[in-house]
Amino acid sequence: MNYRVQPSAQVDESAEIGPGSSVWDLAQIREGARLGEGCVIGRGVYVGSGVRMGDNCKLQNYALVYEPAELGDGVFIGPAVVLTNDHNPRSVDPAGKQKRGSDWEAVGVKIADGASIGARSVCVAPISIGRWAMVAAGAVVTKDVPNFALVMGVPARQVGWVGRVGVRLVVREDEPGVWECPETGSLYDEREGVLTERAG
């Protein structure tokens, strides 16, 4: 075995765990889940059936990632984050009969490479969160988040842009539509609400 699982964790035998990954105390990895290389699954994390995760993802303590969520490479999920899977949840049907798994169709949250989801935020499926986007702690995300967007609040709204290092970008006064990372100097172009990295 080329990954680490604490004795108190529950990992279904059909789950795939990538090399170098760690699954910490009381975590539960359900059947058919697939984790990439170098992932860190914190204490008490739940990873649902068939969830797909890329390489080098970090799921912090007590995060709940319900199927059919899909996480790209390098995704960060903060403590107590919830990725939902039912847009219209009910325990019972109109006749009062308890609903079963076959009575509804799960919808998922898709998170692209490098994105970060802040502590105690909730992502309400079905939504997509773009590359290197950042969701602030405590936000409730109910619609798609563009690449590099910084969103916060309830419901979450875009308040700016972030670069690959997670620092808020600043607009260059001498170049309208051009944003710069104050830490790395990397430049980004904004056109019609879409931010793209400059090559180079």
C-alpha positions in Angstrom: 0.0 0.0 0.0 1.6 3.3 -1.1 -0.8 5.6 0.8 -1.6 6.1 4.5 -5.0 5.4 6.2 -5.5 5.9 9.9 -7.1 2.9 11.7 -10.2 4.8 12.6 -11.0 5.8 9.0 -13.4 3.9 6.8 -12.3 3.3 3.3 -14.5 1.1 1.1 -12.5 -1.6 -0.6 -13.7 -0.4 -4.0 -12.4 3.1 -3.5 -9.2 4.1 -5.3 -6.6 6.0 -3.3 -3.6 7.5 -5.2 0.0 7.1 -4.2 1.2 9.4 -1.4 -2.3 10.2 -0.2 -3.3 10.3 3.5 -6.7 9.6 5.1 -6.9 10.8 8.7 -9.0 9.8 11.7 -12.7 9.1 11.3 -12.8 10.0 7.6 -15.1 8.0 5.4 -14.4 7.2 1.7 -17.4 5.6 0.1 -17.6 2.9 -2.6 -16.2 3.8 -6.0 -14.6 7.1 -5.0 -11.4 7.9 -6.7 -8.6 10.1 -5.2 -5.6 11.1 -7.1 -2.0 11.2 -5.9 -0.9 13.2 -2.9 -4.3 14.0 -1.5 -4.9 14.8 2.1 -8.2 13.8 3.7 -8.6 15.4 7.1 -10.3 14.2 10.3 -14.0 13.4 9.9 -14.2 14.1 6.2 -16.9 12.4 4.1 -16.3 11.5 0.5 -19.4 10.2 -1.2 -19.8 7.3 -3.6 -18.1 7.8 -6.9 -16.7 11.2 -6.1 -13.7 12.0 -8.4 -10.7 14.0 -7.1 -7.5 15.0 -9.0 -4.0 15.0 -7.6 -2.8 17.1 -4.6 -6.3 18.0 -3.2 -6.7 18.9 0.4 -10.0 18.3 2.2 -9.8 19.8 5.7 -11.5 18.5 8.8 -15.2 17.6 8.6 -15.7 18.6 5.0 -18.7 16.8 3.4 -18.2 16.1 -0.3 -21.4 14.4 -1.6 -21.6 12.5 -4.9 -21.3 13.1 -7.8 -18.8 15.9 -7.0 -15.8 16.3 -9.2 -12.6 18.0 -8.0 -9.7 18.9 -10.3 -6.0 18.9 -9.4 -4.9 21.0 -6.4 -8.4 21.8 -5.1 -8.6 23.1 -1.5 -11.7 22.4 0.6 -11.7 24.2 3.9 -13.0 22.9 7.3 -16.7 22.0 7.5 -17.4 22.9 3.8 -20.5 21.2 2.3 -20.8 20.3 -1.4 -24.5 19.4 -1.7 -26.1 17.0 -4.3 -29.9 17.7 -4.2 -31.3 21.0 -5.4 -34.8 20.2 -4.1 -34.2 18.0 -1.0 -37.1 16.1 0.7 -37.1 13.3 3.2 -40.5 12.1 1.9 -42.5 12.0 -1.3 -45.8 13.9 -1.6 -47.6 10.9 -0.2 -45.4 10.9 2.9 -43.4 7.8 2.0 -39.7 8.0 2.8 -37.6 8.6 -0.3 -34.9 6.2 -1.2 -31.8 6.6 -3.3 -33.6 5.6 -6.4 -36.3 8.2 -5.9 -34.2 11.2 -7.0 -31.3 12.1 -9.2 -28.1 13.4 -7.6 -26.6 16.6 -9.0 -23.0 17.6 -8.4 -20.6 20.4 -7.7 -17.7 20.6 -10.2 -14.5 22.4 -9.0 -11.7 23.1 -11.5 -8.0 23.0 -10.9 -6.5 25.1 -8.2 -9.7 26.5 -6.8 -10.2 27.0 -3.0 -13.4 26.8 -1.0 -13.2 28.6 2.4 -14.2 27.2 5.8 -17.9 26.5 6.5 -19.0 27.6 3.0 -21.8 25.7 1.2 -21.8 25.0 -2.5 -25.4 24.3 -3.7 -25.4 21.8 -6.6 -25.6 21.9 -9.5 -22.8 24.5 -10.0 -19.3 24.8 -11.4 -16.4 26.6 -9.8 -13.7 27.8 -12.2 -9.9 27.4 -12.2 -8.1 29.1 -9.4 -11.3 30.7 -8.1 -11.7 31.4 -4.4 -14.8 31.1 -2.3 -14.6 33.1 1.0 -15.3 31.5 4.3 -19.0 31.2 5.2 -20.2 31.9 1.7 -23.3 30.2 0.1 -22.6 29.6 -3.6 -25.7 29.1 -5.7 -24.4 29.9 -9.2 -21.4 29.2 -11.3 -18.1 30.9 -10.3 -15.8 32.1 -13.2 -12.1 31.3 -13.4 -10.0 33.4 -10.9 -13.1 35.0 -9.4 -13.3 35.9 -5.7 -16.8 35.4 -4.3 -18.2 36.0 -0.8 -21.5 36.4 1.1 -24.9 34.9 1.3 -25.7 34.3 -1.5 -22.1 34.6 -2.8 -21.4 37.4 -5.2 -18.2 38.2 -7.0 -16.2 41.0 -5.4 -12.9 40.8 -7.3 -10.3 38.5 -8.9 -7.5 36.4 -7.5 -4.4 35.0 -9.1 -2.8 31.6 -8.8 -1.2 32.4 -5.4 -4.6 33.4 -4.0 -3.9 37.1 -3.5 -6.5 39.6 -4.6 -5.5 41.2 -8.0 -5.3 44.9 -8.5 -6.2 46.8 -11.6 -3.4 48.6 -13.4 -4.2 52.3 -13.6 -2.3 52.7 -16.9 -3.9 49.8 -18.7 -7.7 49.5 -18.5 -8.8 45.8 -18.2 -5.4 44.6 -17.0 -5.0 43.1 -13.6 -1.8 42.4 -11.7 -0.8 40.1 -8.9 0.9 42.3 -6.2 3.1 39.3 -5.1 4.2 37.8 -8.4 3.7 40.6 -10.9 1.7 38.2 -13.2 -0.7 39.9 -15.5 -4.3 39.0 -16.4 -6.6 40.5 -19.0 -10.3 41.0 -18.4 -12.7 41.1 -21.3 -16.5 40.9 -20.9 -16.3 39.5 -17.4 -13.8 36.8 -18.3 -10.2 36.9 -16.9 -7.4 35.2 -18.7 -3.7 34.8 -17.8 -1.1 36.5 -20.0 1.4 34.0 -21.4 4.9 34.3 -20.3 
